[in-house]
C-alpha cells in the first residue's frame, strides 16, 4: 500500500509504510524538523508524534504559524505548571490552555506575588534546560480517575469524570510531571526559546462564582527573543493606555472601598466628558432621529418584572429590595428601561398612523455583577445608557432596524472607533429552551431578517448561538479593551414577543387591534464603558470636542494676567472650555505641564499679544502654530468642535 501525502504547495509525497508527522518533516528537511511544532492534517492540528497511515493533506506547522505558536504556548503552560508544583507542592493544578496572547494556568493555591512569578520563571528555565521529552500516553477512564486520585489532583479527577464512560483519556509526561491533556505539544521542553510570566489574578473554577477561587498565572511565549521583547514593549504601552490606570491619573474617575466595588465616582473632568457625549446623543435623537424623551423610575415592584419575564430570566442579576416571603411589596432596582417605556406607550391608545413611536431615555441602570467580573468603568453595578425603544408596525420593522444600525455606525464614526468593532448576530440556543420565550418559528424568522439585513448592508458579522436576549435576537457591536477582552458597546434587539405579554396594540386601518413589534436599542451604549474605551483608544489624547479642558491660557508673567482673563472670557462666551494658568512658574514649566495633561491647545500671551489682540498658539497636533488674532483662533477651534473633527496629526499620535 502506498500512502500519498499532499503538502501545502500541492506536491505529493508517497510512503510505503505509516509515518509520524515528525518523520515526514525530517524527510522533507532536517531544518524543518528542528523548528516543527505540529502538523495540520486535513485541517486538524495534530501532535508531531501522530502516525499517519492513509492518504491526507499535511502542513508542517512552525512557530511562524498561529496554530504552531499555540502549541509552543500550550507546552509552556505545562512547564509553568511543573515549576509551580516543584516550588509549591501543595498547589492543585486545574487547566492551562494557550490563548491568543499567550497562555495561563489556574491553581488552587495562595495568591502569587511578582516575586513568586520570578521564582517560577527561574524554575521554568531549569526545566527547559533539562530538556525533557514530552511523551503522550492514554488510559481508560476508570484508570485515569484512579491515576489522578493517587496524585491528589481533585480538579483533574472532576474533569475526567465529566467525560464519557468509554472515553480514552490522554496524558503527557515530561520527565515525571504528568498532566491530563489532549495536546498537541512540542517534542521536548528544550524547544521553548523565549517566555515570560506577565501577571497573576483570581479566577473561579470553571468560571462559576459559586465554585472554588483559584489563582491564575498569565504568561506568553515566542520562538525568538526579539519577538518576546517586542511583545513586552507592547504590554508596557497597554499598561499606559489601561483606562483603569490612566483614567485615575487624569482624574476622570476613582473608586472608594467604603462606597463599594463597581460603583465608581465620576470626577468633574470625567463628568464633563460624559455630559458632552450625552448632550450630543440626546440632540441627535430628539432633533434629527425623531425620538421623544421619557423619564421613568429607577425601581419598580416585582410585579412589573414578572410581567416582562425578567423576574424569571434575570432575577439573579438584579438588586432586589425586600423578601417575597416576608414583605407585602418587593421592589427591585431596574436593570433595563423597556417595561417602563411600554407603559408610556399604553398610556394612550394609538392608531397605525402614529407609528413608529421612538422613545429615548438617558437611563441609569443597576446590575448585580459578580465581584470577579467588575473592572474599572467597563463592568460596573450602576451605569448610564443611551437607551431607546421603538414601537413599530411589522411592515416598518426592517427599515427602522436598519436605521438603528446606521445611527450606531454614525456614532462610532464620529468617535473615531468605527474600525475597531465587530458585529455579531446573537441567536437563541434551541437546546436551552428554558432560557427563552416564544416558539422556534418566531426565532428562525427574526434571526433570518437580521441576517439578511446585515448581508444587504455588507456588514461583516459572526453568529453567536446562545447570546440572544430571552425575548429576541440582536445585533451586538463589540470592541476589545487593551488586554484583548471583548465587551458589547452597542446593542440592537428585535422583539416580536413582549408586546403580547404587556397587551400592547395599535388600531389598524380596519379598526382591528394589532400587536406592534419592538426594537430595543442604544445609540452609543453605556457612557461609562464608552469613556473607558475612549481613554484606551486615544491614550487620553481625546478629540478636542470631548476634552474637559480644551484650551489653557499661559500668561508669561503676572503683568499679562488681565489680558489672559479677557481672552478667557471671550473663549468662554463661545462655549469653549478654557482655563488660565496664573501660577508664578516659568512659561517653559507651564507648557510642559499642559503637554502632560494632554491638552489640545495652549495660548501663550505676553506683551506683543496683549498689544496686538493676538495669542501665540501651541497644540499637541502641530506644536507651535504661530501667532493668531483671538477671533481667528476662536473661529478655528469652534469649527473643530462643531464638526467633532479628529485632526490627522492627532490620529497619528494615538
C-alpha positions, -999 to +999 in steps of 0.1 A: +000+000+000+013+034-010+003+064+013+000+097-005+007+129+015-004+161-002+017+190+010+009+227+014+024+236-020+003+209-037+031+184-042+026+148-032+049+126-012+045+088-013+054+065+015+052+027+016+046+025+053+030+045+081+050+076+091+048+100+120+044+137+112+078+144+127+094+117+104+078+132+074+090+167+084+126+152+087+122+135+053+113+169+038+141+188+055+162+184+087+159+221+092+121+219+090+120+191+115+141+211+140+116+240+140+084+220+136+057+224+163+028+203+150+011+192+118-022+202+103-038+170+089-068+175+067-074+209+085-069+195+121-039+203+142-021+171+153+008+162+175+041+156+157+041+121+172+008+113+153+014+084+129-003+088+095-014+056+078-035+068+049-039+095+022-043+130+036-032+166+032-004+178+056+011+211+065+040+212+089+034+240+114+062+261+129+060+289+154+055+313+125+021+298+120-006+309+146-016+273+153+021+263+157+027+291+181-003+280+202+015+246+206+046+264+219+025+283+243+005+253+254+037+234+262+050+265+281+019+264+303+027+228+312+063+237+320+050+265+342+026+241+360+056+218+367+076+247+381+047+257+403+044+221+416+081+220+423+081+253+443+046+249+458+039+212+463+005+217+479-008+236+449-035+218+429-035+220+391-066+227+371-065+238+335-038+256+314-047+265+278-030+285+252-048+318+244-045+345+218-018+364+236+000+336+253-012+311+279-025+308+315-028+281+342-051+281+371-040+267+405-058+261+438-031+279+458-023+310+478-021+342+457+012+346+438+033+377+442+056+392+415+085+377+434+068+343+432+064+347+394+101+355+391+109+323+411+086+303+389+103+317+358+137+307+371+124+272+378+110+270+342+144+278+329+158+248+347+131+225+334+136+238+298+174+233+302+168+197+314+152+191+280+126+166+290+109+148+262+071+151+263+056+116+260+019+110+253+000+080+267-036+071+272-056+054+299-092+041+301-115+064+320-116+044+353-078+040+353-074+077+345-095+087+375-075+064+398-043+077+383-052+113+393-067+104+426-034+088+436-017+121+427-042+140+448-054+162+419-091+166+425-098+191+397-083+167+372-105+139+386-136+161+381-126+168+345-122+131+338-155+122+355-173+146+331-160+126+301-180+097+286-176+062+302-159+048+271-136+077+266-098+071+263-080+097+283-047+112+271-018+124+293+016+140+287+046+130+308+076+155+308+103+139+329+080+128+357+054+157+357+023+142+342-007+163+331-041+155+318-042+169+283-054+163+247-024+181+233-007+187+209+026+196+225+062+201+214+086+171+213+108+185+241+108+212+267+141+225+253+122+237+222+107+266+243+130+295+234+115+327+248+089+331+275+077+355+303+052+353+331+033+386+329+007+387+357-015+368+381-051+372+392-080+355+408-103+332+388-132+308+396-132+271+389-150+267+356-159+303+356-186+298+384-185+323+412-201+297+435-171+274+430-135+275+443-114+306+440-083+298+421-051+317+412-044+323+376-009+330+362-007+345+328+024+342+305+034+343+269+060+325+247+076+331+214+101+313+192+125+343+192+138+366+219+132+396+197+096+388+193+092+384+231+109+418+237+086+435+211+056+420+228+067+431+263+071+466+249+036+463+236+025+453+271+041+484+285+022+506+261-010+487+271-004+495+307+000+532+299-033+531+280-052+509+306-082+531+314-083+518+350-048+534+355-048+563+331-083+574+339-074+577+376-041+595+368-061+620+346-086+624+375-115+613+354-128+588+379-120+570+411-133+543+434-136+541+471-138+509+492-165+522+516-187+531+486-184+497+470-170+477+442-184+485+408-196+519+419-171+544+405-171+581+413-170+601+381-149+632+389-155+666+374-134+661+343-149+627+335-184+641+343-179+668+317-169+643+291-199+622+297-222+653+297-208+662+263-215+628+249-249+627+265-260+661+251-247+651+217-267+618+217-299+635+230-297+662+204-293+636+177-322+615+189-346+644+197-338+668+168-327+646+139-338+610+145-374+616+157-373+604+193-395+615+222-380+616+256-392+599+288-381+599+324-391+568+343-385+554+379-352+538+390-371+510+406-404+491+404-424+464+421-415+428+413-449+426+395-435+446+366-405+423+361-427+392+364-449+406+336-419+412+314-402+379+322-371+395+337-380+381+371-378+345+358-349+350+335-328+377+351-336+379+388-300+369+399-286+399+381-310+423+399-308+442+431-340+431+450-353+453+478-373+431+502-383+395+507-412+379+489-419+356+518-419+384+544-429+416+527-462+426+511-444+446+485-410+437+469-391+463+448-361+460+426-337+485+410-342+484+373-317+466+351-334+479+320-360+505+309-381+487+284-411+477+306-414+513+319-415+527+284-441+501+274-465+517+299-457+551+285-470+537+252-500+521+269-510+554+285-527+564+252-545+544+225-525+545+192-535+543+156-514+527+129-508+563+117-490+571+150-463+545+145-434+543+147-430+559+181-394+561+192-389+565+230-355+577+242-342+579+277-308+585+294-313+557+318-294+549+350-295+511+354-284+486+381-270+451+376-256+428+403-224+419+386-201+392+401-172+407+420-147+389+398-162+404+366-160+441+376-132+462+362-128+500+362-156+516+341-161+487+317-182+465+340-199+482+369-230+478+391-245+512+383-242+528+348-260+552+325-270+542+290-284+559+258-315+536+258-344+536+235-374+515+224-391+518+191-428+507+189-434+499+152-457+482+128-444+449+115-441+464+080-419+492+095-396+468+114-369+462+088-363+498+078-364+510+114-339+483+124-316+494+095-319+530+107-308+520+142-278+502+127-270+533+106-273+556+137-249+533+157-224+533+128-226+571+126-219+575+164-189+551+161-176+571+132-178+604+150-160+589+180-133+576+157-138+539+166-158+525+137-128+504+125-123+489+160-156+470+163-170+436+153-207+428+146-224+398+160-258+382+153-267+369+187-291+340+184-311+318+207-300+283+217-327+258+207-311+233+231-317+256+261-354+263+257-358+273+294-337+304+288-361+318+261-397+326+255-415+322+222-418+294+195-389+282+173-406+296+142-405+331+155-369+329+164-359+315+130-379+342+112-365+371+132-329+358+131-334+354+093-345+391+090-314+403+109-290+381+089-305+394+056-302+430+067-265+426+077-258+409+044-276+436+024-257+464+043-224+445+036-216+444+073-192+415+082-206+396+111-204+364+131-232+343+145-232+336+182-255+308+195-270+314+230-262+351+232-297+364+224-319+382+249-346+359+263-372+376+241-354+380+208-322+380+187-300+410+185-270+427+169-242+432+193-215+456+183-184+446+203-149+460+209-118+448+227-101+466+255-063+469+256-059+435+271-080+418+244-111+412+264-143+418+243-172+438+256-205+448+240-206+485+233-239+489+214-269+465+211-299+465+188-326+439+196-355+425+176-386+418+198-417+402+184-428+388+217-431+412+247-460+432+232-482+402+238-472+400+275-479+437+281-511+437+260-497+464+237-516+471+205-524+497+179-556+501+158-550+493+122-568+508+091-597+482+095-602+492+132-587+459+144-562+457+174-528+446+162-497+438+182-467+460+174-431+449+171-404+465+194-368+474+188-346+477+219-315+498+210-288+520+222-272+549+202-238+547+219-244+522+248-231+527+283-215+561+288-191+548+315-179+519+293-176+542+263-154+566+283-132+537+293-130+527+256-120+562+245-094+566+272-077+535+259-082+543+222-067+578+225-043+572+254-060+602+270-054+625+240-091+629+232-106+648+202-109+685+211-147+685+213-146+658+240-118+673+261-129+686+296-103+713+292-099+724+256-077+754+260-053+766+287-041+802+286-005+807+298+005+843+306+043+849+305+041+869+338+016+884+361+016+916+341-004+899+314-029+881+337-055+908+329-052+902+292-053+864+297-086+869+316-100+890+287-091+862+263-106+835+286-139+854+288-141+857+251-134+820+246-159+811+273-186+832+256-181+809+226-187+777+247-150+768+247-138+750+279-109+772+289-087+779+320-059+803+328-026+792+345-018+821+367+009+803+388+042+820+394+061+795+373+083+799+342+065+796+309+085+765+299+073+747+330+037+757+323+039+744+287+054+710+298+026+706+323+000+714+297+015+687+275+015+662+303-022+670+308-027+661+271-044+694+263-053+702+227-044+738+228-022+762+248-023+800+242+008+819+254+002+856+260+028+883+267+034+919+258+032+915+220+000+895+222-016+920+246-007+950+224-020+933+192-050+914+204-034+881+195-025+847+210+005+825+204-010+791+197+007+758+206-011+725+201-004+689+207-012+683+170+014+706+153+034+721+181+039+758+175+011+771+153+022+807+153+006+839+164-031+844+155-058+871+162-080+859+190-111+858+168-093+837+142-083+811+168-119+811+181-134+806+147-110+777+140-115+758+173-153+764+172-154+748+137-133+719+150-156+714+180-188+718+159-177+692+133-163+670+160-132+667+139-103+643+146-072+662+134-049+640+113-019+647+134-039+636+165-048+603+148-011+596+142-003+601+179-030+577+192 
